[in-house]
């Protein structure tokens, strides 16, 4: 009879434990902020304001005090995907659920539960980050391409890409939905893209301050709002992506601009 070595026993135990861990799936409860492991910024639903710029309705921006960065995961009732339950990612703003299509991620306007493949995601546990001690996750769309939600560092948009890498790793931070009272910025115009002078008009009395951050989340300009419009000189800024934060007593809203 062949003797079983201690090494073989360890191998069998490792395989059994590995299968059990792989079979486990994170079960979400409540609301969360979704933080990029790569950039430290948060998935954000960009509410539509009057602006010359356009793009994805889902970006990855510095943290703000707003429901636009708060989400919950609702079991859609779709058949299991590779043995795991699928969820709709629902915006706390009430604007709808995530949809992944043509390499983009956007808010479809549909409400959960929804069993359509592009609107369903599996939440995979990737393991604990050795530096922070926090569990990392990925969000796999239940489509034939089997792509995951990622952050595009070049323009801070959410993307829908093949494979798993640093850009597809996320933390989940428990969050509380804020009051439904919010800034009304439906009449705000922000010049975008901009070369030398940033024009913001249509501001109301609820907006008290406008801050500008670079892609690293560093505050590079701040201005108190005294009138309905602002003209800010950003000619000295280097070319690239910046974030305009409009803050007031009812919260804040962040928009992305391109400095040319």
C-alpha positions as CSV (number, residue, x, y, z in Angstrom):
1,X,0.0,0.0,0.0
2,X,1.4,3.4,-1.0
3,X,2.2,5.6,1.9
4,X,0.5,9.0,2.1
5,X,2.8,11.8,2.9
6,X,2.2,14.8,5.0
7,X,2.6,17.0,2.0
8,X,-0.2,15.2,0.2
9,X,-2.5,15.6,3.2
10,X,-1.8,19.4,3.2
11,X,-2.5,19.6,-0.5
12,X,-5.9,17.8,-0.1
13,X,-6.9,20.1,2.8
14,X,-5.8,23.2,0.9
15,X,-7.9,22.2,-2.1
16,X,-11.0,21.5,0.0
17,X,-10.7,24.9,1.8
18,X,-10.0,26.6,-1.5
19,X,-13.2,25.2,-3.0
20,X,-15.3,26.2,0.0
21,X,-13.9,29.8,-0.1
22,X,-14.5,30.1,-3.8
23,X,-18.1,28.9,-3.4
24,X,-18.8,31.6,-0.8
25,X,-20.4,34.8,-2.1
26,X,-20.8,38.1,-0.3
27,X,-24.4,38.8,0.7
28,X,-25.1,42.6,0.7
29,X,-27.3,44.2,3.4
30,X,-28.2,47.8,3.5
31,X,-26.5,50.6,1.6
32,X,-22.8,51.1,0.6
33,X,-20.3,53.4,-0.8
34,X,-18.1,51.7,-3.5
35,X,-14.4,52.8,-3.2
36,X,-11.8,52.1,-5.8
37,X,-8.8,50.3,-4.4
38,X,-6.6,51.8,-7.2
39,X,-7.6,55.5,-6.9
40,X,-9.3,55.9,-3.5
41,X,-12.2,57.6,-5.1
42,X,-15.9,56.5,-5.1
43,X,-18.3,55.4,-7.8
44,X,-20.7,58.3,-8.3
45,X,-23.9,58.7,-10.2
46,X,-23.6,62.1,-12.0
47,X,-27.0,63.8,-11.9
48,X,-27.7,65.7,-15.1
49,X,-27.2,69.5,-14.9
50,X,-27.2,71.9,-17.8
51,X,-23.7,71.6,-19.2
52,X,-21.9,71.8,-22.5
53,X,-20.2,68.5,-21.6
54,X,-21.6,65.0,-21.7
55,X,-20.5,61.5,-21.0
56,X,-21.1,58.5,-18.7
57,X,-23.6,59.0,-16.0
58,X,-21.4,56.9,-13.7
59,X,-17.9,58.2,-12.7
60,X,-15.4,57.6,-10.0
61,X,-14.9,60.9,-8.0
62,X,-13.6,62.1,-4.7
63,X,-15.8,61.5,-1.7
64,X,-18.8,63.9,-1.3
65,X,-21.7,64.1,1.1
66,X,-24.4,63.0,-1.3
67,X,-26.7,60.1,-2.1
68,X,-25.1,60.1,-5.6
69,X,-22.3,58.0,-4.0
70,X,-24.6,55.6,-2.1
71,X,-26.0,52.3,-3.5
72,X,-27.7,49.1,-2.5
73,X,-27.7,45.7,-4.1
74,X,-31.1,44.2,-4.9
75,X,-31.5,40.5,-5.7
76,X,-33.0,40.5,-9.2
77,X,-34.5,37.0,-9.3
78,X,-32.3,36.2,-12.3
79,X,-31.1,32.6,-12.6
80,X,-27.8,32.0,-10.8
81,X,-24.7,33.0,-12.9
82,X,-21.9,30.4,-12.5
83,X,-23.6,29.3,-9.3
84,X,-23.8,32.8,-7.8
85,X,-26.7,35.1,-7.1
86,X,-27.0,38.2,-9.3
87,X,-27.9,41.7,-8.1
88,X,-29.1,45.0,-9.5
89,X,-26.9,48.0,-8.4
90,X,-29.5,50.6,-7.3
91,X,-28.8,54.3,-6.9
92,X,-29.9,55.8,-3.6
93,X,-30.9,58.9,-5.6
94,X,-33.8,57.0,-7.0
95,X,-32.7,57.4,-10.6
96,X,-32.5,53.7,-11.5
97,X,-30.0,50.8,-11.7
98,X,-26.6,50.3,-13.4
99,X,-26.4,49.0,-16.9
100,X,-23.2,47.7,-18.5
101,X,-23.0,48.0,-22.3
102,X,-20.5,48.8,-25.1
103,X,-17.6,49.2,-22.5
104,X,-19.6,51.8,-20.6
105,X,-21.5,51.8,-17.3
106,X,-24.5,54.1,-17.0
107,X,-27.8,54.4,-15.1
108,X,-30.6,52.9,-17.2
109,X,-33.5,54.5,-15.4
110,X,-35.1,51.1,-14.9
111,X,-36.0,50.1,-11.4
112,X,-35.1,47.0,-9.5
113,X,-35.7,44.1,-9.7
114,X,-34.7,43.6,-13.3
115,X,-33.5,40.3,-14.8
116,X,-31.9,41.7,-18.0
117,X,-28.3,40.5,-18.3
118,X,-26.6,43.9,-18.7
119,X,-28.4,45.1,-15.5
120,X,-27.2,42.2,-13.3
121,X,-23.9,41.8,-11.5
122,X,-22.3,39.1,-9.4
123,X,-20.3,40.4,-6.4
124,X,-17.1,38.4,-6.1
125,X,-14.8,38.4,-3.0
126,X,-11.2,38.9,-4.2
127,X,-9.5,38.5,-0.8
128,X,-8.2,40.8,1.9
129,X,-5.9,43.7,1.1
130,X,-2.7,43.0,3.0
131,X,-2.1,46.7,3.6
132,X,-5.5,47.8,4.8
133,X,-7.1,44.6,6.1
134,X,-10.2,45.3,4.1
135,X,-12.0,42.8,1.8
136,X,-11.8,43.6,-1.9
137,X,-14.6,42.9,-4.4
138,X,-15.3,42.9,-8.1
139,X,-18.6,43.3,-9.9
140,X,-19.0,40.9,-12.8
141,X,-21.8,41.6,-15.3
142,X,-23.9,38.6,-16.2
143,X,-23.3,39.1,-20.0
144,X,-21.8,36.8,-22.6
145,X,-18.6,38.9,-22.4
146,X,-18.2,38.3,-18.7
147,X,-16.7,41.8,-18.1
148,X,-16.2,43.6,-14.8
149,X,-16.8,47.2,-13.6
150,X,-13.5,49.1,-13.6
151,X,-12.2,52.7,-13.2
152,X,-10.6,54.5,-16.2
153,X,-7.8,56.5,-14.6
154,X,-7.5,58.8,-17.7
155,X,-11.0,60.3,-17.3
156,X,-12.3,58.8,-14.0
157,X,-15.2,57.1,-15.8
158,X,-16.6,53.7,-14.9
159,X,-15.9,51.2,-17.6
160,X,-17.0,47.6,-18.4
161,X,-13.9,45.7,-19.3
162,X,-12.6,42.1,-19.6
163,X,-10.4,40.6,-16.9
164,X,-9.7,41.5,-13.3
165,X,-6.8,43.8,-12.3
166,X,-6.2,46.7,-10.0
167,X,-8.7,48.9,-11.8
168,X,-11.5,46.4,-11.1
169,X,-10.9,46.0,-7.3
170,X,-13.3,47.8,-5.0
171,X,-14.0,48.3,-1.3
172,X,-17.6,48.3,0.1
173,X,-18.2,50.9,2.9
174,X,-21.5,50.7,4.8
175,X,-23.4,54.0,4.3
176,X,-26.6,55.7,5.4
177,X,-29.0,57.3,2.9
178,X,-29.1,61.0,3.4
179,X,-32.2,63.3,3.6
180,X,-34.1,63.5,0.3
181,X,-33.7,67.3,0.5
182,X,-30.9,68.1,-2.0
183,X,-29.4,70.9,-4.0
184,X,-31.5,72.0,-7.0
185,X,-28.9,72.5,-9.7
186,X,-31.1,71.9,-12.7
187,X,-30.4,75.4,-14.0
188,X,-26.7,75.4,-13.5
189,X,-24.4,75.7,-16.5
190,X,-20.7,74.7,-16.3
191,X,-18.4,75.5,-19.3
192,X,-16.8,72.2,-20.3
193,X,-14.3,71.6,-21.8
194,X,-12.5,74.8,-20.7
195,X,-9.2,76.4,-21.6
196,X,-8.5,79.5,-19.3
197,X,-11.7,80.6,-17.7
198,X,-14.3,78.4,-16.0
199,X,-17.8,79.8,-16.1
200,X,-20.4,78.6,-13.7
201,X,-23.8,80.2,-13.9
202,X,-27.4,79.6,-12.7
203,X,-26.3,79.1,-9.0
204,X,-28.9,79.6,-6.4
205,X,-28.9,80.6,-2.7
206,X,-28.4,77.1,-1.6
207,X,-24.9,76.9,-3.1
208,X,-22.4,78.5,-0.7
209,X,-19.0,77.4,-2.0
210,X,-17.4,75.9,-5.2
211,X,-14.3,73.8,-4.8
212,X,-12.1,72.4,-7.6
213,X,-10.1,69.1,-7.1
214,X,-7.5,67.4,-9.3
215,X,-7.7,63.7,-10.1
216,X,-5.7,62.9,-6.9
217,X,-8.5,64.5,-4.8
218,X,-6.3,67.5,-3.8
219,X,-8.1,70.9,-3.5
220,X,-6.6,73.3,-6.0
221,X,-9.1,76.2,-5.9
222,X,-12.0,77.3,-3.6
223,X,-14.4,80.2,-4.0
224,X,-17.3,81.5,-1.9
225,X,-20.5,82.0,-3.9
226,X,-21.9,85.5,-3.5
227,X,-23.7,85.8,-6.8
228,X,-25.5,83.6,-9.3
229,X,-22.4,83.1,-11.5
230,X,-18.7,82.6,-11.1
231,X,-15.8,83.2,-13.5
232,X,-12.7,81.4,-12.3
233,X,-9.3,81.7,-13.8
234,X,-7.8,78.3,-14.3
235,X,-5.3,79.2,-16.9
236,X,-2.4,78.0,-14.7
237,X,-3.9,74.5,-14.3
238,X,-2.2,71.7,-16.2
239,X,-4.3,69.9,-18.8
240,X,-6.5,67.0,-17.7
241,X,-9.5,66.1,-15.6
242,X,-10.8,68.2,-12.6
243,X,-13.8,67.9,-10.4
244,X,-16.1,70.8,-9.6
245,X,-17.8,70.5,-6.2
246,X,-20.8,72.7,-5.4
247,X,-21.5,72.7,-1.7
248,X,-24.4,74.1,0.4
249,X,-26.6,73.4,3.4
250,X,-28.5,70.7,1.6
251,X,-25.4,68.7,0.5
252,X,-23.1,68.8,-2.4
253,X,-22.8,67.8,-6.0
254,X,-19.7,67.1,-8.1
255,X,-19.2,67.5,-11.8
256,X,-16.3,66.6,-13.9
257,X,-14.6,69.0,-16.4
258,X,-11.8,68.7,-18.9
259,X,-9.0,71.4,-18.8
260,X,-7.6,71.8,-22.3
